[in-house]
Amino acid sequence: MIAAIRVRGRTGVKGDIADTMEMLRLTRINHAVILDENPSYQGMLRKAKDYITWGEIKKETLVNMISKRGKLPGDLKVTDEYLKENTSYKSIEDLSQAVVEGTKLEESGIKPVFRLHPPRKGFKNTKKAYNEDGSLGYRGENIEDLINKML
C-alpha cells in the first residue's frame, strides 16, 4: 500500500508529467492518494518524482487518514455509522484492513483523494530529493511522519 502526496504546484510542469499526475489524481498541492504496489503505478510515481513524494503506509496511518480527512460525496465525513449502513464494513478499521489487502477505496463510496493540511513546520525543501534532505521522491516508511504532520 503506497501513499503519494503532491508537494509542488502546477507552474512549469511538462505536459506528459502533468498528464501522469492527473492520472494519479494528484491535481493540487497537499492532495494525497492511496495506490496499489504494481509496476505501472511505480513507473508513474518515478516519472512525477520531481513534484510528489511517496512511500509505504501501515494500516494505523490509513485509519487516521480515513477518519480525519476521508470524505464522502457531498463533502460529508466518513463515520462508522455510514459504513455499517451503506457498506459491508462494520468500522473504519475493517475498511482500512480491506484496503491494505487490495480493495479500492472507491468501492466503499469514499472519495479517492485526501485533501490534507500543509505540514506543521513546513516541507524541508520542495526542490530537492528526500535523500538530499529535501521533500521530493521516494521516502519509504517515513511518509507516515509527513502524513501525521499533515492531518
DSSP file (Angstrom, degrees, kcal/mol; ACC not computed):
  #  RESIDUE AA STRUCTURE BP1 BP2  ACC     N-H-->O    O-->H-N    N-H-->O    O-->H-N    TCO  KAPPA ALPHA  PHI   PSI    X-CA   Y-CA   Z-CA
    1    1 A M              0   0    0      0, 0.0    56,-1.6     0, 0.0     2,-0.4   0.000 360.0 360.0 360.0 123.5    0.0    0.0    0.0
    2    2 A I  E     -AB  35  56A   0     33,-2.8    33,-3.3    54,-0.2     2,-0.5  -0.920 360.0-156.5-117.4 137.6    1.5    3.3   -1.2
    3    3 A A  E     -AB  34  55A   0     52,-2.7    52,-1.7    -2,-0.4     2,-0.4  -0.951  12.1-167.6-108.5 132.9    0.6    6.8   -0.2
    4    4 A A  E     -AB  33  54A   0     29,-2.3    29,-2.1    -2,-0.5     2,-0.4  -0.972   2.0-169.8-121.9 137.3    1.5    9.6   -2.7
    5    5 A I  E     -AB  32  53A   0     48,-3.0    48,-2.4    -2,-0.4     2,-0.4  -0.984  21.9-127.8-128.3 134.4    1.4   13.3   -1.9
    6    6 A R  E     + B   0  52A   0     25,-2.2    24,-2.5    -2,-0.4    46,-0.2  -0.699  29.1 172.3 -81.9 130.5    1.7   16.3   -4.2
    7    7 A V        +     0   0    0     44,-2.5     2,-0.2    -2,-0.4    45,-0.2   0.762  56.8  50.7-107.2 -37.5    4.3   18.7   -2.9
    8    8 A R  S    S-     0   0    0     43,-1.9    -1,-0.1     1,-0.1    43,-0.1  -0.692  77.6-116.8-110.8 160.0    4.8   21.2   -5.8
    9    9 A G        -     0   0    0     -2,-0.2    -1,-0.1    20,-0.1    -2,-0.1   0.154  32.6 -92.1 -82.9-162.9    2.3   23.2   -7.8
   10   10 A R  S >  S+     0   0    0      2,-0.1     3,-1.6    17,-0.0     2,-0.1   0.659  79.7 113.8 -90.2 -19.3    1.4   23.4  -11.5
   11   11 A T  T 3  S+     0   0    0      1,-0.3    -2,-0.1     0, 0.0     0, 0.0  -0.331  88.6   0.8 -65.7 128.9    3.7   26.1  -12.8
   12   12 A G  T 3  S+     0   0    0      1,-0.2     2,-0.4    -2,-0.1    -1,-0.3   0.623  86.6 150.2  75.7  15.3    6.3   24.9  -15.3
   13   13 A V    <   -     0   0    0     -3,-1.6    -1,-0.2     1,-0.1    -3,-0.0  -0.670  48.5-118.7 -82.7 131.1    5.2   21.2  -15.3
   14   14 A K     >  -     0   0    0     -2,-0.4     4,-2.6     1,-0.1     5,-0.2  -0.314  25.5-113.2 -65.2 153.2    5.9   19.5  -18.6
   15   15 A G  H  > S+     0   0    0      1,-0.2     4,-2.3     2,-0.2     5,-0.2   0.875 112.9  48.6 -59.3 -44.1    2.8   18.1  -20.4
   16   16 A D  H  > S+     0   0    0      1,-0.2     4,-1.8     2,-0.2    -1,-0.2   0.862 113.7  47.3 -68.9 -33.5    3.5   14.4  -20.0
   17   17 A I  H  > S+     0   0    0      2,-0.2     4,-2.4     1,-0.2    -2,-0.2   0.883 110.8  52.1 -71.6 -38.1    4.3   14.8  -16.3
   18   18 A A  H  X S+     0   0    0     -4,-2.6     4,-1.9     1,-0.2    -2,-0.2   0.901 109.8  49.7 -62.6 -39.9    1.1   16.8  -15.8
   19   19 A D  H  X S+     0   0    0     -4,-2.3     4,-2.3     2,-0.2    -2,-0.2   0.902 109.4  51.9 -64.5 -40.6   -0.9   14.1  -17.5
   20   20 A T  H  X S+     0   0    0     -4,-1.8     4,-1.8     1,-0.2    -2,-0.2   0.927 110.4  47.2 -62.2 -44.7    0.7   11.5  -15.3
   21   21 A M  H  <>S+     0   0    0     -4,-2.4     5,-2.7     1,-0.2     4,-0.4   0.838 109.4  54.7 -68.0 -30.6   -0.2   13.4  -12.1
   22   22 A E  H ><5S+     0   0    0     -4,-1.9     3,-0.9     3,-0.2    -1,-0.2   0.905 107.7  49.6 -65.2 -41.4   -3.7   13.8  -13.5
   23   23 A M  H 3<5S+     0   0    0     -4,-2.3    -2,-0.2     1,-0.3    -1,-0.2   0.838 110.1  50.3 -66.4 -32.1   -4.0   10.0  -13.9
   24   24 A L  T 3<5S-     0   0    0     -4,-1.8    -1,-0.3    -5,-0.2    -2,-0.2   0.543 114.3-122.8 -79.0  -6.6   -2.7    9.6  -10.3
   25   25 A R  T < 5S+     0   0    0     -3,-0.9     2,-1.0    -4,-0.4    -3,-0.2   0.732  70.1 134.8  68.1  26.3   -5.4   12.2   -9.3
   26   26 A L      < +     0   0    0     -5,-2.7    -1,-0.2     1,-0.2    -2,-0.1  -0.712  14.9 144.8-101.7  80.2   -2.8   14.4   -7.7
   27   27 A T        +     0   0    0     -2,-1.0     2,-0.3    -5,-0.1    -1,-0.2   0.651  57.9  34.4 -96.0 -16.7   -4.1   17.7   -9.2
   28   28 A R  S >  S-     0   0    0     -3,-0.2     3,-1.4   -19,-0.1   -22,-0.3  -0.926  91.5 -84.3-137.8 160.5   -3.3   20.1   -6.3
   29   29 A I  T 3  S+     0   0    0     -2,-0.3   -22,-0.2     1,-0.2     3,-0.1  -0.346 111.3  18.4 -62.6 143.4   -0.7   20.7   -3.6
   30   30 A N  T 3  S+     0   0    0    -24,-2.5    86,-2.3     1,-0.3     2,-0.4   0.597  89.1 135.2  68.7  15.6   -1.2   18.7   -0.4
   31   31 A H  E <   - C   0 115A   0     -3,-1.4   -25,-2.2    84,-0.2     2,-0.3  -0.759  36.3-164.1 -88.6 142.4   -3.5   16.2   -2.1
   32   32 A A  E     -AC   5 114A   0     82,-2.5    82,-3.0    -2,-0.4     2,-0.3  -0.947   8.5-171.3-127.5 147.8   -2.8   12.5   -1.2
   33   33 A V  E     -AC   4 113A   0    -29,-2.1   -29,-2.3    -2,-0.3     2,-0.5  -0.944  21.2-129.9-133.1 157.0   -3.9    9.2   -2.8
   34   34 A I  E     -A    3   0A   0     78,-0.6     2,-0.3    -2,-0.3   -31,-0.2  -0.939  33.0-177.1-107.5 126.7   -3.6    5.6   -1.8
   35   35 A L  E     -A    2   0A   0    -33,-3.3   -33,-2.8    -2,-0.5     2,-0.1  -0.867  26.2-114.1-125.2 155.1   -2.2    3.3   -4.6
   36   36 A D        -     0   0    0     -2,-0.3     2,-1.2   -35,-0.2     5,-0.1  -0.466  36.6-108.8 -77.5 158.6   -1.6   -0.4   -5.0
   37   37 A E        +     0   0    0     -2,-0.1    -1,-0.1     4,-0.1     3,-0.0  -0.750  66.7 132.6 -91.3  93.1    2.0   -1.5   -5.4
   38   38 A N     >  -     0   0    0     -2,-1.2     4,-2.3     1,-0.1     3,-0.4  -0.955  67.1-107.2-137.4 160.9    2.2   -2.5   -9.0
   39   39 A P  H  > S+     0   0    0      0, 0.0     4,-2.2     0, 0.0     5,-0.2   0.813 114.6  55.3 -59.9 -33.9    4.7   -1.8  -11.8
   40   40 A S  H  > S+     0   0    0      2,-0.2     4,-1.8     1,-0.2     5,-0.1   0.923 111.3  43.8 -68.5 -41.2    2.5    0.7  -13.7
   41   41 A Y  H  > S+     0   0    0     -3,-0.4     4,-2.7     2,-0.2     5,-0.2   0.891 111.0  55.8 -67.2 -38.1    2.0    2.9  -10.6
   42   42 A Q  H  X S+     0   0    0     -4,-2.3     4,-2.3     1,-0.2    -2,-0.2   0.911 108.1  48.2 -59.8 -41.9    5.7    2.6   -9.8
   43   43 A G  H  X S+     0   0    0     -4,-2.2     4,-2.0     2,-0.2    -1,-0.2   0.899 111.4  49.8 -65.0 -40.3    6.6    3.9  -13.2
   44   44 A M  H  X S+     0   0    0     -4,-1.8     4,-1.8     2,-0.2    -2,-0.2   0.907 110.8  49.8 -64.8 -41.3    4.1    6.8  -12.9
   45   45 A L  H  < S+     0   0    0     -4,-2.7    -2,-0.2     1,-0.2    -1,-0.2   0.911 110.9  49.1 -64.2 -42.2    5.5    7.7   -9.5
   46   46 A R  H >< S+     0   0    0     -4,-2.3     3,-1.0     1,-0.2    -1,-0.2   0.862 108.9  53.6 -65.8 -34.2    9.1    7.7  -10.8
   47   47 A K  H 3< S+     0   0    0     -4,-2.0     3,-0.3     1,-0.2    -1,-0.2   0.880 115.2  39.2 -66.7 -37.0    8.0    9.9  -13.7
   48   48 A A  T >X S+     0   0    0     -4,-1.8     3,-2.2     1,-0.2     4,-1.2   0.153  79.6 120.8 -97.5  18.3    6.5   12.5  -11.4
   49   49 A K  T <4  +     0   0    0     -3,-1.0    88,-0.6     1,-0.3    -1,-0.2   0.711  66.2  61.8 -59.7 -23.1    9.2   12.3   -8.8
   50   50 A D  T 34 S+     0   0    0     -3,-0.3    -1,-0.3     1,-0.2    -2,-0.1   0.468 114.7  32.3 -83.0   0.1   10.1   15.9   -9.1
   51   51 A Y  T <4 S+     0   0    0     -3,-2.2   -44,-2.5     1,-0.1   -43,-1.9   0.493 117.8  43.3-129.4 -11.9    6.7   17.1   -7.9
   52   52 A I  E  <  -B    6   0A   0     -4,-1.2    85,-2.9   -46,-0.2     2,-0.3  -0.815  58.1-145.4-132.2 169.3    5.5   14.4   -5.5
   53   53 A T  E     +Bd   5 137A   0    -48,-2.4   -48,-3.0    -2,-0.3     2,-0.3  -0.978  23.5 173.3-132.1 150.0    6.6   12.3   -2.6
   54   54 A W  E     +Bd   4 138A   0     83,-1.5    85,-2.8    -2,-0.3    86,-0.6  -0.978   8.2 149.4-153.0 163.3    5.5    8.7   -1.8
   55   55 A G  E     -B    3   0A   0    -52,-1.7   -52,-2.7    -2,-0.3     2,-0.3  -0.969  48.0 -66.8-178.4 176.4    6.1    5.7    0.5
   56   56 A E  E     -B    2   0A   0     -2,-0.3    88,-0.3   -54,-0.2     2,-0.3  -0.592  45.0-161.7 -83.6 139.6    4.6    2.7    2.1
   57   57 A I        -     0   0    0    -56,-1.6     2,-0.2    -2,-0.3    84,-0.1  -0.857  10.2-129.9-120.0 158.6    2.0    3.2    4.9
   58   58 A K     >  -     0   0    0     -2,-0.3     4,-1.8    83,-0.1     3,-0.2  -0.502  31.7-102.2 -98.6 170.3    0.6    1.0    7.6
   59   59 A K  H  > S+     0   0    0      1,-0.2     4,-2.4     2,-0.2     5,-0.2   0.872 118.1  57.6 -60.7 -40.0   -3.0    0.2    8.5
   60   60 A E  H  > S+     0   0    0      1,-0.2     4,-2.0     2,-0.2    -1,-0.2   0.898 107.2  47.6 -61.6 -41.3   -3.0    2.6   11.5
   61   61 A T  H  > S+     0   0    0      1,-0.2     4,-2.5     2,-0.2    -1,-0.2   0.893 110.9  51.9 -66.3 -39.3   -2.0    5.6    9.4
   62   62 A L  H  X S+     0   0    0     -4,-1.8     4,-2.6     2,-0.2     5,-0.2   0.887 107.0  53.1 -64.7 -38.5   -4.7    4.7    6.9
   63   63 A V  H  X S+     0   0    0     -4,-2.4     4,-2.5     2,-0.2     5,-0.2   0.929 110.6  47.8 -60.4 -45.2   -7.3    4.5    9.7
   64   64 A N  H  X S+     0   0    0     -4,-2.0     4,-2.5     2,-0.2     5,-0.4   0.915 111.8  49.8 -61.5 -43.9   -6.2    8.0   10.8
   65   65 A M  H  X>S+     0   0    0     -4,-2.5     4,-2.5     1,-0.2     5,-0.7   0.931 113.9  44.2 -62.4 -45.7   -6.4    9.4    7.2
   66   66 A I  H  X5S+     0   0    0     -4,-2.6     4,-1.0     3,-0.2    12,-0.4   0.917 117.2  44.6 -67.5 -42.4   -9.8    8.0    6.6
   67   67 A S  H  <5S+     0   0    0     -4,-2.5    -2,-0.2    -5,-0.2    -1,-0.2   0.877 124.6  31.7 -72.4 -35.7  -11.3    9.1    9.9
   68   68 A K  H  <5S+     0   0    0     -4,-2.5    -2,-0.2    -5,-0.2    -3,-0.2   0.872 138.3  13.2 -89.8 -38.9   -9.8   12.6    9.9
   69   69 A R  H  <5S+     0   0    0     -4,-2.5    46,-0.5    -5,-0.4    -3,-0.2   0.407  89.7 118.9-123.3   0.7   -9.7   13.6    6.2
   70   70 A G     << -     0   0    0     -4,-1.0     8,-1.0    -5,-0.7     2,-0.3  -0.483  43.6-165.4 -71.4 139.2  -11.8   11.0    4.4
   71   71 A K  E     -E   77   0B   0     40,-0.3    40,-2.9    42,-0.2     6,-0.2  -0.934  13.1-149.5-128.7 149.7  -14.8   12.4    2.5
   72   72 A L  E >>  -E   76   0B   0      4,-2.9     3,-1.4    -2,-0.3     4,-0.9  -0.682  49.4 -72.6-103.5 163.8  -18.0   11.0    1.0
   73   73 A P  T 34 S+     0   0    0      0, 0.0     3,-0.2     0, 0.0    -1,-0.1  -0.360 126.4  40.4 -55.6 137.7  -19.8   12.5   -2.0
   74   74 A G  T 34 S-     0   0    0      1,-0.1     0, 0.0    -3,-0.1     0, 0.0   0.490 129.1 -86.7  93.3   6.7  -21.5   15.7   -0.8
   75   75 A D  T <4 S+     0   0    0     -3,-1.4     2,-0.3     1,-0.2    -1,-0.1   0.839  81.6 152.7  60.8  38.1  -18.4   16.5    1.3
   76   76 A L  E  <  -E   72   0B   0     -4,-0.9    -4,-2.9    -3,-0.2    -1,-0.2  -0.699  47.2-106.9 -96.1 150.6  -19.6   14.5    4.3
   77   77 A K  E     -E   71   0B   0     -2,-0.3     2,-0.5    -6,-0.2    -6,-0.2  -0.403  31.6-112.2 -73.1 151.6  -17.2   12.9    6.8
   78   78 A V        +     0   0    0     -8,-1.0     2,-0.3   -12,-0.4    -8,-0.1  -0.748  44.2 176.6 -83.9 126.1  -16.7    9.1    6.8
   79   79 A T     >  -     0   0    0     -2,-0.5     4,-2.0     1,-0.1     5,-0.1  -0.879  44.0-116.8-127.9 161.4  -18.2    7.6   10.0
   80   80 A D  H  > S+     0   0    0     -2,-0.3     4,-2.4     1,-0.2     5,-0.2   0.868 116.3  56.8 -62.1 -36.3  -18.6    4.1   11.4
   81   81 A E  H  > S+     0   0    0      2,-0.2     4,-2.2     1,-0.2    -1,-0.2   0.918 106.1  48.8 -63.1 -43.4  -22.4    4.5   11.2
   82   82 A Y  H  > S+     0   0    0      1,-0.2     4,-2.6     2,-0.2     5,-0.3   0.928 111.9  49.1 -61.2 -44.4  -22.2    5.3    7.5
   83   83 A L  H  X S+     0   0    0     -4,-2.0     4,-1.7     1,-0.2     6,-0.4   0.887 110.7  50.3 -64.6 -39.2  -20.1    2.3    6.8
   84   84 A K  H  < S+     0   0    0     -4,-2.4    -1,-0.2     6,-0.3    -2,-0.2   0.905 117.6  39.6 -63.4 -41.4  -22.4    0.0    8.8
   85   85 A E  H  < S+     0   0    0     -4,-2.2    -2,-0.2    -5,-0.2    -1,-0.2   0.858 127.9  26.9 -78.5 -35.9  -25.5    1.2    6.9
   86   86 A N  H  < S+     0   0    0     -4,-2.6     2,-0.2    -5,-0.2    -3,-0.2   0.521 118.6  36.9-112.5  -7.3  -24.2    1.5    3.4
   87   87 A T  S  < S-     0   0    0     -4,-1.7    21,-0.1     2,-0.3    22,-0.0  -0.775  80.9-106.9-134.3 179.9  -21.3   -1.0    3.0
   88   88 A S  S    S+     0   0    0     -2,-0.2     2,-0.3     7,-0.0    -4,-0.1   0.401  89.7  97.8 -89.1   3.3  -20.3   -4.4    4.2
   89   89 A Y        -     0   0    0     -6,-0.4    -2,-0.3     1,-0.1    -3,-0.1  -0.704  59.7-156.7 -94.7 145.3  -17.7   -3.0    6.6
   90   90 A K  S    S-     0   0    0     -2,-0.3    -6,-0.3     1,-0.1     2,-0.3   0.735  72.3  -0.9 -90.2 -24.8  -18.5   -2.5   10.3
   91   91 A S  S  > S-     0   0    0     -8,-0.1     4,-1.9     1,-0.1    -1,-0.1  -0.928  76.1 -95.1-154.6 174.1  -15.9    0.2   11.0
   92   92 A I  H  > S+     0   0    0     -2,-0.3     4,-2.7     1,-0.2     5,-0.2   0.840 122.3  57.8 -66.0 -33.5  -13.2    2.3    9.6
   93   93 A E  H  > S+     0   0    0      2,-0.2     4,-2.1     1,-0.2    -1,-0.2   0.913 106.1  48.4 -63.2 -42.5  -10.6   -0.2   10.8
   94   94 A D  H  > S+     0   0    0      2,-0.2     4,-2.1     1,-0.2    -2,-0.2   0.914 112.5  49.3 -63.3 -42.4  -12.4   -3.0    8.8
   95   95 A L  H  X S+     0   0    0     -4,-1.9     4,-2.3     1,-0.2    -2,-0.2   0.925 111.1  48.3 -62.7 -45.3  -12.4   -0.8    5.7
   96   96 A S  H  X S+     0   0    0     -4,-2.7     4,-2.3     1,-0.2    -1,-0.2   0.858 109.4  53.3 -67.9 -32.7   -8.7    0.1    6.1
   97   97 A Q  H  X S+     0   0    0     -4,-2.1     4,-1.7     2,-0.2    -1,-0.2   0.909 109.8  48.5 -64.2 -40.8   -7.8   -3.6    6.5
   98   98 A A  H  <>S+     0   0    0     -4,-2.1     5,-2.6     2,-0.2     4,-0.4   0.882 110.6  50.9 -66.0 -37.8   -9.7   -4.4    3.3
   99   99 A V  H ><5S+     0   0    0     -4,-2.3     3,-1.1     3,-0.2    -2,-0.2   0.904 108.4  51.7 -66.3 -40.6   -7.8   -1.6    1.5
  100  100 A V  H 3<5S+     0   0    0     -4,-2.3    -1,-0.2     1,-0.3    -2,-0.2   0.865 108.6  52.7 -62.0 -34.9   -4.5   -2.9    2.7
  101  101 A E  T 3<5S-     0   0    0     -4,-1.7    -1,-0.3    -5,-0.2    -2,-0.2   0.524 135.2 -82.9 -81.6  -5.4   -5.5   -6.3    1.4
  102  102 A G  T < 5S+     0   0    0     -3,-1.1    -3,-0.2    -4,-0.4     2,-0.2   0.411  82.2 133.1 126.4  -4.1   -6.3   -4.9   -2.0
  103  103 A T      < -     0   0    0     -5,-2.6    -1,-0.3    -8,-0.1     2,-0.3  -0.505  54.6-119.4 -75.5 147.1   -9.8   -3.4   -2.1
  104  104 A K    >   -     0   0    0     -2,-0.2     3,-0.8     1,-0.1     4,-0.4  -0.635   9.2-132.3 -87.4 146.6  -10.2    0.0   -3.7
  105  105 A L  G > >S+     0   0    0     -2,-0.3     3,-1.7     1,-0.2     5,-1.3   0.857 103.6  64.1 -62.7 -36.2  -11.5    3.0   -1.6
  106  106 A E  G > 5S+     0   0    0      1,-0.3     3,-1.4     2,-0.2    -1,-0.2   0.787  89.7  67.4 -62.3 -27.0  -13.9    4.0   -4.3
  107  107 A E  G < 5S+     0   0    0     -3,-0.8    -1,-0.3     1,-0.3    -2,-0.2   0.751 100.6  49.0 -66.1 -22.5  -15.8    0.7   -3.9
  108  108 A S  G < 5S-     0   0    0     -3,-1.7    -1,-0.3    -4,-0.4    -2,-0.2   0.437 121.9-106.2 -95.1  -0.1  -16.9    1.8   -0.5
  109  109 A G  T < 5S+     0   0    0     -3,-1.4     2,-0.3     1,-0.3    -3,-0.2   0.474  75.6 134.9  92.2   2.5  -18.1    5.2   -1.7
  110  110 A I      < -     0   0    0     -5,-1.3    -1,-0.3   -38,-0.1   -38,-0.2  -0.641  64.4-105.3 -85.6 141.6  -15.2    7.2   -0.3
  111  111 A K        -     0   0    0    -40,-2.9   -40,-0.3    -2,-0.3    -1,-0.1  -0.405  24.3-135.4 -63.2 140.6  -13.6    9.8   -2.4
  112  112 A P  S    S+     0   0    0      0, 0.0   -78,-0.6     0, 0.0     2,-0.4   0.647  82.4  73.3 -76.7 -13.7  -10.1    8.6   -3.6
  113  113 A V  E     -C   33   0A   0    -80,-0.1     2,-0.6   -42,-0.1   -42,-0.2  -0.866  66.3-153.7-107.4 133.4   -8.3   11.9   -2.9
  114  114 A F  E     -C   32   0A   0    -82,-3.0   -82,-2.5    -2,-0.4     2,-0.9  -0.917   9.4-147.6-103.4 123.0   -7.5   13.1    0.6
  115  115 A R  E     -C   31   0A   0     -2,-0.6   -84,-0.2   -46,-0.5     2,-0.2  -0.799  27.0-170.2 -91.6 103.7   -7.2   16.9    0.9
  116  116 A L        -     0   0    0    -86,-2.3    35,-0.2    -2,-0.9    34,-0.0  -0.483  22.6-109.5 -94.9 162.1   -4.5   17.3    3.6
  117  117 A H        -     0   0    0     33,-2.0    -1,-0.1    -2,-0.2     3,-0.1  -0.437  47.7 -89.0 -75.8 159.9   -3.3   20.4    5.5
  118  118 A P        -     0   0    0      0, 0.0    -1,-0.1     0, 0.0     3,-0.1  -0.447  61.3 -89.3 -62.5 149.8    0.1   21.8    4.8
  119  119 A P    >   -     0   0    0      0, 0.0     3,-2.2     0, 0.0    31,-0.2  -0.328  42.3-103.3 -67.3 143.4    2.6   20.0    7.1
  120  120 A R  T 3  S+     0   0    0     29,-1.1    29,-0.0     1,-0.3    30,-0.0  -0.452 111.4  14.4 -62.0 136.1    3.3   21.6   10.5
  121  121 A K  T 3  S-     0   0    0     -2,-0.1    -1,-0.3    -3,-0.1    28,-0.0   0.479 120.8-106.3  68.9   6.0    6.7   23.3   10.4
  122  122 A G    <   -     0   0    0     -3,-2.2     2,-0.1    27,-0.1    -2,-0.1   0.132  46.3 -49.2  78.0 172.1    6.5   23.1    6.5
  123  123 A F        -     0   0    0      1,-0.1     3,-0.2  -116,-0.1    12,-0.1  -0.487  48.4-128.0 -75.8 154.7    8.3   21.0    3.9
  124  124 A K  S    S-     0   0    0      1,-0.3     2,-0.3    -2,-0.1    -1,-0.1   0.995  83.3 -21.8 -68.0 -63.3   12.1   20.8    4.2
  125  125 A N    >   -     0   0    0      3,-0.2    10,-2.0    -3,-0.1     3,-0.8  -0.926  52.7-156.9-151.5 122.2   12.9   21.8    0.6
  126  126 A T  T 3  S+     0   0    0     -2,-0.3     8,-0.1     1,-0.2  -119,-0.1   0.299  92.3  52.1 -88.3  12.2   10.5   21.4   -2.3
  127  127 A K  T 3  S+     0   0    0      2,-0.1     2,-0.3     9,-0.1    -1,-0.2   0.402  98.3  71.0-122.7  -0.4   13.2   21.3   -4.9
  128  128 A K  S <  S-     0   0    0     -3,-0.8     8,-2.2     5,-0.1     7,-1.1  -0.838  83.0-105.5-117.4 155.7   15.5   18.6   -3.5
  129  129 A A  B > > -f  136   0C   0     -2,-0.3     5,-1.8     5,-0.2     3,-1.3  -0.318  33.8-110.7 -72.0 159.9   15.0   14.8   -3.3
  130  130 A Y  G > 5S+     0   0    0      6,-2.7     3,-1.4     1,-0.3     7,-0.1   0.880 118.9  53.7 -61.1 -39.8   14.3   13.3    0.1
  131  131 A N  G 3 5S+     0   0    0      1,-0.3    -1,-0.3     5,-0.2     6,-0.1   0.590 105.0  56.2 -74.7  -7.4   17.7   11.6    0.3
  132  132 A E  G < 5S-     0   0    0     -3,-1.3    -1,-0.3     0, 0.0    -2,-0.2   0.009 131.8 -92.3-105.2  25.1   19.3   15.0   -0.3
  133  133 A D  T < 5S+     0   0    0     -3,-1.4    -3,-0.2     1,-0.2    -2,-0.2   0.834  95.2 110.7  66.5  37.0   17.5   16.5    2.7
  134  134 A G  S   <S-     0   0    0     -5,-1.8    -5,-0.2     2,-0.2    -1,-0.2  -0.289  75.4-110.5-116.0-154.8   14.5   17.7    0.7
  135  135 A S  S    S+     0   0    0    -10,-2.0    -6,-0.2    -7,-1.1     2,-0.2   0.445  75.9  95.8-122.4  -3.6   10.9   16.6    0.4
  136  136 A L  B     +f  129   0C   0     -8,-2.2    -6,-2.7   -11,-0.4   -83,-0.3  -0.501  67.6  11.8 -96.3 159.1   10.5   15.0   -3.1
  137  137 A G  E    S-d   53   0A   0    -85,-2.9   -83,-1.5   -88,-0.6     2,-0.2  -0.264 102.0  -7.4  84.6-164.9   10.6   11.5   -4.3
  138  138 A Y  E     +d   54   0A   0    -85,-0.2   -83,-0.2     1,-0.1    -7,-0.2  -0.491  50.8 166.5 -74.5 131.9   10.6    8.1   -2.5
  139  139 A R    >   -     0   0    0    -85,-2.8     3,-1.7     1,-0.3   -84,-0.2   0.289  28.1-150.4-129.0   7.8   10.8    8.2    1.3
  140  140 A G  G >  S-     0   0    0    -86,-0.6     3,-1.2     1,-0.3    -1,-0.3  -0.286  71.2 -11.8  63.6-138.2    9.8    4.7    2.3
  141  141 A E  G >  S+     0   0    0      1,-0.3     3,-1.4   -86,-0.2     4,-0.3   0.575 120.1  82.7 -76.1  -8.7    8.1    4.4    5.7
  142  142 A N  G X>  +     0   0    0     -3,-1.7     4,-1.3     1,-0.3     3,-0.5   0.576  69.3  82.8 -71.7  -7.7    9.0    7.9    6.6
  143  143 A I  H <> S+     0   0    0     -3,-1.2     4,-2.6   -87,-0.2    -1,-0.3   0.811  81.0  65.2 -62.4 -28.5    5.9    9.1    4.6
  144  144 A E  H <> S+     0   0    0     -3,-1.4     4,-2.4   -88,-0.3    -1,-0.2   0.875  97.6  52.6 -63.6 -37.1    3.9    8.3    7.8
  145  145 A D  H <> S+     0   0    0     -3,-0.5     4,-1.7    -4,-0.3    -1,-0.2   0.925 111.3  46.9 -62.4 -43.9    5.7   11.1    9.7
  146  146 A L  H  X S+     0   0    0     -4,-1.3     4,-1.2     2,-0.2    -2,-0.2   0.916 111.5  50.3 -64.4 -43.5    4.8   13.5    6.9
  147  147 A I  H  X S+     0   0    0     -4,-2.6     4,-1.1     1,-0.2     3,-0.5   0.910 108.7  52.1 -62.7 -41.5    1.2   12.3    6.8
  148  148 A N  H  < S+     0   0    0     -4,-2.4     3,-0.3     1,-0.2    -1,-0.2   0.850 108.3  51.6 -64.8 -32.7    0.9   12.7   10.6
  149  149 A K  H  < S+     0   0    0     -4,-1.7   -29,-1.1     1,-0.2    -1,-0.2   0.770 112.6  47.6 -69.4 -24.5    2.2   16.3   10.3
  150  150 A M  H  <        0   0    0     -4,-1.2   -33,-2.0    -3,-0.5    -2,-0.2   0.572 360.0 360.0 -95.9 -10.6   -0.5   17.0    7.6
  151  151 A L     <        0   0    0     -4,-1.1    -1,-0.2    -3,-0.3    -2,-0.1   0.489 360.0 360.0 -78.7 360.0   -3.5   15.5    9.4
